Amino acid sequence: MDELKLEEFGDRMIKIVPKLRIELGCYENNTLTRRDITATQLLVLECLSTCGHCKMHTLVEALKVKFSAVTAIIDRLVKTGFVIREHGKEDRRTVFVALSAKGKKVLLEVFQQRRKAFMQVFSRVSAREREEYLTILEKLVDQFSYQIEPSLQKGK
């Protein structure tokens, strides 16, 4: 078998990834629709799940977006009761955010649906192939430029 050239890999990924996202997204969309939450808001909840009680600046860095965009999303999540916002005790200009109980609950529901989707989609390949897939994804993620370190982000 010939070695897969990076260009061909890119072309094949362009075709495959949208189909995979659609397949996996079908499971998640029902939960999101029932909870009146967008995919972007879900991404913020997932970030908060990782970093816990954190500064707004942490979310800006993790999501690689402007501060104003994160502020708008957090405003909506606070209104829906998924997130709690509080000002720092020592410096009121510092804003901390965290998941509320309601936010944790919806995130758990989404995670359960996502797990079900992964299990259903990846039941079509062998255990060895699943292990190889995970190993490659973990290797890629480890090399990403920004990593949230929970122990560094928590605290008031």
For each residue, the residues with C-beta under 8 A, 3 or more apart:
1:
2:
3:
4: 8 9
5: 8 9
6: 9 10
7: 10 11
8: 4 5 11 12
9: 4 5 6 12 13
10: 6 7 13 14
11: 7 8 14 15
12: 8 9 15 16
13: 9 10 16 17
14: 10 11 17 18
15: 11 12 18 19
16: 12 13 19 20
17: 13 14 20 21
18: 14 15 21 22
19: 15 16 22 23
20: 16 17 23 24 121
21: 17 18 24 25
22: 18 19 25 26
23: 19 20 26 117 121
24: 20 21 27 28 114 117 118 121
25: 21 22 28 29
26: 22 23 29 30 117
27: 24 30 31 113 114 116 117 120
28: 24 25 31 32 42 110 113 114 117
29: 25 26 32 33
30: 26 27 33 34 113
31: 27 28 34 35 106 109 110 113
32: 28 29 35 37 38 39 42 110
33: 29 30 36
34: 30 31
35: 31 32 106 109
36: 33 80
37: 32 41 42 45 80 82 106
38: 32 41 42
39: 32 42 43
40: 43 44 73
41: 37 38 44 45 73 76 77 82
42: 28 32 37 38 39 45 46 107 110
43: 39 40 46 47 63
44: 40 41 47 48 59 63 70 73 74 77 83
45: 37 41 42 48 49 77 82 83 99 103 106 107
46: 42 43 49 50 107
47: 43 44 50 51 59 62 63 148
48: 44 45 51 52 54 59 83 97 98 99 103
49: 45 46 52 99 104 107
50: 46 47 148 150
51: 47 48 54 58 59 62 148 150 153 154
52: 48 49 98 150 153 154
53: 96 97 98 153 154 155 156
54: 48 51 58 59 96 97 98 153 154
55: 58 59 94 95 96 97 153
56: 59 60 67 70 71 74 95 96 97
57: 60 61 67
58: 51 54 55 61 62 148 153
59: 44 47 48 51 54 55 56 62 63 70 74 97
60: 56 57 63 65 66 67 70
61: 57 58 64 146
62: 47 51 58 59 146 148
63: 43 44 47 59 60 69 70
64: 61 146
65: 60 69 70
66: 60 69 70
67: 56 57 60 70 71
68: 71 72
69: 63 65 66 72 73
70: 44 56 59 60 63 65 66 67 73 74
71: 56 67 68 74 75
72: 68 69 75 76
73: 40 41 44 69 70 76 77
74: 44 56 59 70 71 77 78 83 85 97
75: 71 72 78 79
76: 41 72 73 79 80
77: 41 44 45 73 74 80 82 83 103
78: 74 75 81 82 83 84 85
79: 75 76
80: 36 37 76 77 102
81: 78 100 102 103
82: 37 41 45 77 78 99 100 102 103 106
83: 44 45 48 74 77 78 97 98 99 100 103
84: 78 97 98 99 100
85: 74 78 95 96 97
86: 95 96 97 98
87: 92 93 94 95 96
88: 91 92 93 94 95 96 156
89: 156
90: 94
91: 88 94
92: 87 88
93: 87 88
94: 55 87 88 90 91
95: 55 56 85 86 87 88
96: 53 54 55 56 85 86 87 88 156
97: 48 53 54 55 56 59 74 83 84 85 86
98: 48 52 53 54 83 84 86
99: 45 48 49 82 83 84 103 104 107
100: 81 82 83 84 103 104
101: 104 105
102: 80 81 82 105 106
103: 45 48 77 81 82 83 99 100 106 107
104: 49 99 100 101 107 108
105: 101 102 108 109
106: 31 35 37 45 82 102 103 109 110
107: 42 45 46 49 99 103 104 110 111
108: 104 105 111 112
109: 31 35 105 106 112 113
110: 28 31 32 42 106 107 113 114
111: 107 108 114 115
112: 108 109 115 116
113: 27 28 30 31 109 110 116 117
114: 24 27 28 110 111 117 118
115: 111 112 118 119
116: 27 112 113 119 120
117: 23 24 26 27 28 113 114 120 121
118: 24 114 115 121 122
119: 115 116 122 123
120: 27 116 117 123
121: 20 23 24 117 118 124
122: 118 119 125 130 133
123: 119 120
124: 121
125: 122 129 130 133
126: 129 130
127: 130 131
128: 131 132
129: 125 126 132 133
130: 122 125 126 127 133 134
131: 127 128 134 135
132: 128 129 135 136
133: 122 125 129 130 136 137
134: 130 131 137 138
135: 131 132 138 139
136: 132 133 139 140
137: 133 134 140 141
138: 134 135 141 142
139: 135 136 142 143
140: 136 137 143 144
141: 137 138 144
142: 138 139
143: 139 140
144: 140 141 147
145:
146: 61 62 64
147: 144
148: 47 50 51 58 62 153
149: 152 153
150: 50 51 52 153 154
151: 154
152: 149
153: 51 52 53 54 55 58 148 149 150
154: 51 52 53 54 150 151
155: 53
156: 53 88 89 96
